[in-house]
Amino acid sequence: MLIPFSRLYLSDANVRKTRSEEDDIQLSADIEARGLLQNLLVTKSKKRGKFAVIAGGRRLRAIEMIVARGAWDPDTEIECKLLEGSEEEAGEASLAENFQRVGMSPAEECRAFQHFIKEGSDVAAVAKRFGLTQRFVEGRLRLANLAEPIFEALAKGDVTLEIAKAYAATDQHEVQLRVFEQMRYAYNPSADAIRRMVASGSMRGNDPIALLIGEDAYVAAGGKIERDLFSEAADDRWIDIEIAHRLAAEKMEAGAQRIAAETGLAWISPVASTNSWQARSEMGVTAVRLPPAPLSEEARARIDAIDARMEEISEIIDEGNEGDEADFGQLEAEYEDLDAERSDLNNPVRELPEEWRNEAGRFLVLTTRGEMVLEADYYSEKRLSFETDENGKVTATAEEPVPGSTKRGSAAPSRPEAVAPGTEKPISARLFDELSVQRRNILSASLLSDAGLALDFAIFALADSRSYESRGTSIKGGRPSDPATGELSQSTAEGILAEAENALDTAWQEHGCAAQRFIAFRELADEAKAAWLAYAVAISLEAKKGYGSEYHPIHAVMGSMLDIDVAAMWRPTAENFFDRVSKTSCLAALTEVGGSDLAARYAASKKADLAKTCETIFAGKAIVEQDVKEAALAWLPEGMKFTIAANPTDPAIPDTDESEPVADVCDGDDGEADSEADELIDDHQPEVACEEAAVAA
C-alpha cells in the first residue's frame, strides 16, 4: 500500500537502535537515484492516521534526508507493507528483517563497480549513484585489479579485506604475487607487514624528504607515485627514490652554502634525515663542548624578580582559604610559567668564539615536517676544549684528530666488503644483507661456547658508549636523558660517581677504531673490567618511568638489596625540598618527627622562614630534644625512599642475605645451580669460570 511520508514515524518496536550518519547519507543518495527498492514494514498506530515503521528505519531516515533537502515532497507516497498483529509480533518481525539480512562481500562489490565502469560510467557517476565517496569506489576498483590468485582468495574468504587492501597498495601484479607467495604460509600475517614488503624500495608521502621537495617538483622531475586508495595521502608511495634524494640534496646543499656564508663557520653539512648520527660517525667529527655562558645583569635582575613573585604566589596559596577571591588555578599556572622562564634564564647558550669558527661546523637536518633546521651543537675534526678562567675569559685547546679517523671530504671510495667472484663489482645489496645475517648467526652460535669473551664484549659495549662508532651489537650504555636539567642540588652521590670515573683505566680508549679498542680492553685486569662494568651500569640508570611521576619498581628492589642509607647521602634542604612544597607539607614533616607540639612552634612562620627552619632541624643543627633530633636525621620524604610497593598480585619478596640466593626470589628454584655458578665465578680465572658457570647454570 502507498502511504504519504508525512504519516510515517519510527516505531519503538524497531530493533535497530544504532545508526550511522555516513551510512544514512549514502543510502539517501541511492534511494534518490533509483527510488525505494524495498518496502517499509508498518503497523497501524494508535495515533489517528499515522503508521509506525517497524522494519526499514534506515530507509525512513534516508527518505527524511531527501525531503529535508527539498528533493521530494513531504507527502510523497512511500510503498509499504502493512503488518497486522500484536506489539510482540511486530518486534519479532523487525528482528527477523534485520537479522536475516546479508550484505555484499567486498569481492562482490568490486565486481559490481567494475561492471558499471565497463558499461560506460565513470568513478564519479558510480559514487554518486550509490551515495559513496569516490575514494571508496576507487579502492574497490583497485581490489578488482588484484592479481587473480589474491582476488580469488579474497572472494573465498581465505584472506581478509584488510590483507587484500595491503596487497592492492601497488598495481604491479608481479610485486603482489611475490609477496603473496612469501606470506601465504606465514603464521598470522599482518596487513602492516604486507604493506611494508610491498612498499620496500619506496618512500611514503609524509617522509621528511618528500615534504621538503614537494610532490610537484618530484613529479616534474619524472618521479612516479603509487597512491594507496585505502588510506590517507600521507601513505602514498614515491617509487623513484633516487630522484627524491637528488632533489633533496640539491635543495639542502643550496641551503647549507647560504648558511655557511651567513655564519662564517668552516662547514655546514646537509643531512637528508632528522638526525646526524650516521653522518657524524662517517665524518669522524666530535662535538664541541662550550662552557656555560655567564648570566647577564638583565638575566640576574629578572631571576630576582621571578623569585620574589614565586615566593609571593607560594604565600598566597599556602596561607589562603576558601573565602579568598584569588584564582588559585591562575596563580599555579603563573608559577609554572615563571619556573620555566627561570630555568631558561639560568641556562644561557654560549656562542662559539669568533676566532674558532673556521675550525667547526654544524649539521643541517630535517624536521619531521620537512623543514631544514640547524642542529644546536657544533662539531669539529679536532677535539676542541673550552674553559673559562676566573675573569670569565674563554680559552680553548685543540687536539688533532686521532690517526686513522675519517676526515671530512678526504676519504677515498673504499673497496666493497664483498664482490662478485672474478670481478671488482659489488654483489647486490639484497645478497649482502642475506649473507650478513647468516655470517652473524654463525658468530652468535660460536660465541655461546666462550662465555668469557661474551662477558668482555658486553662490558666493552657498555663502557665504549661515548663513541658514536658502531660496535657491532645492540648492547649500548651511556647516560639516559634526565627529566630535570640545569643547576640541580648536589649530594655526596655525585662526588662518589665522579671519583669512580676518575679512577677508571682509560688507556684502551686511545685507539682509533672500535676493533682496536676492544683488543686493548680485553688486556685489562679483571678488577679494571669489573670497575668499568659497575660504572657503566651505574650511570645507565633512569631517574623515573617515562613522562609520568612513577619510579621503576626494580630500583626499589635493588635499593633494598644494597641496604642503602639514603639519609647518610642526602638531606632535605630549603633549596632541594622545603621551598618546593607547601607550608602544610613542611608542618606535616615536623609533626612526623616531633609531634604536633613541634609543628605548632612554627605554624605562624612565613613560608620562606619555615623552609629554612626545616632545613636546620632536619640537618640535626637545631636545639631540640635528642629523640626529635634523631628522628629528624633519619627522616626522608617518600620520594627519596627505596620502598618496595606491596602488590597483591605479586608473590612476596623476602629479605635476602648471603645465605639466600637472590635468584630464589625471582624463580623459586632450589638454588643449587646458582650456588655452583657463584662458586665458579669466585675463581681467579675469569674466562674459564664464566664458561663453567654457564654450563652449570
Buried (B, 14 or more C-beta within 10 A) or exposed (E): EEBBBBBBBBBEBBBBEEEEEEEBBBBBBBBBEEEBEEBBBBBEBEEEEBBBBBBBBBBBBBBBBBBEEEBBEEEBEBEBEEBEEEEEBBBBBBBEBBEEEEEEBBBEBBBBBBEBBEEEBEBEBBBBBBBBEBBBBBBBBBBBEBBEBBBEBBBEEEBEBEBBBBBBBBEEBEBBBBBBEEBEEEEEBEBEBBBEBBBEEBBBBBBBBBBBBEBEBBBEEEBEBBBBBBBEEEBBBBBBBEBBBBBBBEBBBEBBEEBBEEBEBBBBBBBBBEEBEEBBBBBBBBBBEBEEBEBEEEBEEBBEEBEEEBBEBBBBBBEEEEEEEEEEEEBEEBBEEBEEEBEEBBEEEEEBBEEBBEBBBBBBBBEEEBEBEBBEBBBBBBBBBBEBEEEEEBEBEEEEBEEEBBEBEEEEEEEEEEEEEEEEEBBEEEEBEEEEEEEEEEEEEEEEEBBBBBBBBBBBBBBBBEBBBEBEEEEEBEEEEEEEEEEEEEEEEEEEEEEBEEEBBEEBBEBBEBEEBBEBBBEBEEEBBEBBBEBBEBBBEBEBEEEEEEBEBEBBBEBBBEEBEBBEBBBBBBEBBBBEBBBEBBBEBBBEBBEEEBBEEBEEBEBBEBBBBBBBBBBBEBEBEEEBBEBBBBBBEEEBBBEBEEEEEEEEBEEBEEEEBEBBBEEEEEBEBBEBBBEBBEEEEBBEBBBBBBEBE
